[in-house]
Amino acid sequence: MVFVINSVVLVGRLTRDPELKYTPNGKPYCSFTVAVDRPFTDENGERETDFIRVVSWNKTAENMKNYLIKGSLVGVTGRIQVRSYEKDDRTVWMTEVVASRVDFLDYRKNEENKGEEVTK
């Protein structure tokens, strides 16, 4: 019997505005980084932060572009994925979280909805 568990849950803030991109087949995706504070402090009483790469797909990616900005608080549920690609005749390895769900934990006010709260 084989047990496979690959589950990640994060809460943190976006380090930049989400940028919506498309695969050659037209599938929308959004790569972003979430700043997640560690649950403890160092010897100086400072809290350290991890910067974790995440990718979301389809409608979630589109909604992120429409409603989130740098600094937005998000909850991410997903799985860890390791992939590689070739660059300058060498293999580059990348570890990231593939989001199955992104919860918007605060809201964005933009030109279309000034004064209105937007939540997902």
N, C-alpha and C positions, 0 to 999 in steps of 0.2 A: 504494500500500500504506500502511495506517495502523497505526502502532504505538501501543499504549496501555499505559502502565505506571503504575500507581498502587498502590504497595505501601509499607507502613509496618511497622517492627518497633521496639517500645519495651520497655524494662525499667525499672520504677520502682515506687514505693509509692503505695497508695491514700491520698488525702487525707482521706477520711471513710468511714464504714461504707457498703457498697453498699445502695442503696434500690431494691427491686424495684417496678416499676410495670407497668401494663397499658394497651395501646391500647384504644380503644372497641370493637374487635373481639375483645378478650381475649388479644392477643399479648403475652407478657411481655418487658420490656426493662429494662435497668439503665443509667442514665447515671452516669458517675463521672469523676473527675479523677485522673490519674496524675502524680506528681511525678518528673521525670526529670532527673538531674544532667547538666550539660553535661560533655563530655570534656576540658575545660581549666579552668584557674583564671584569675581576674582579676589585676590588678596587685598586689593585696594577698594573693594566694595563696588566695583564697576560691573555692570552686566554686559557680557559679550554677546555678539550677534552673529548668526550664521546667515549667509546669503545663498538661497537655494533656487536653482533654475527649475522652472515649471513650464509645461506646454499644455495649452487647452485647445480643443478642437470644436468646429462646427458652430452651433448657436451659442454655446458658452463663450467662445472666442469673440463672436460678434457682439454679444452683450457686454463683455468686458470693455471692448473698444468704445461702446456707446455710453457706459455708465461709470467707469472707473478712471481715476487719474493717479499720478504719482502720490504715494502716501496713503492711498485707500487701504482700509483694513479688510482683509479677505481670509476666509477659511477655505483650505484646499484639502480635498480628499482624493487620493489617487494611488498610484503604484510607482515604484522606482524602476527606471529603465536605463540600461547602459547600451550605448551605441557607438559606432566608430565611423570615421570618414577619412579619406586620404587628402593630405594637404602638403604641398612641397615635398613630395616623395616620402612622406612619413604618415603613419597612422595616428590620428588624434582620437582619443577616447573621451566620451562625454557621459556623465551621469546626470539624470534629470528626473523629475517627477512628472508623470503623465497624469493630468487631472481628469478624474471621472466626474468631479463636481467642484464648482467654485462658488462659495457663498459670499455675497456682498454684505459685509458687516457694518458698513457706513454708507453714505450716499454721496453722489456728485451733483453739484448744481452747475448746469451749463446754460448756454444762451437760449435753448428752446424751452427749458423748464425753470427759469429763474424763480426762486422762491418756493419751488415744490421739492419735496423729498422724493428721491427715486430709490427704491429698494428692490431686491430680487429675492 
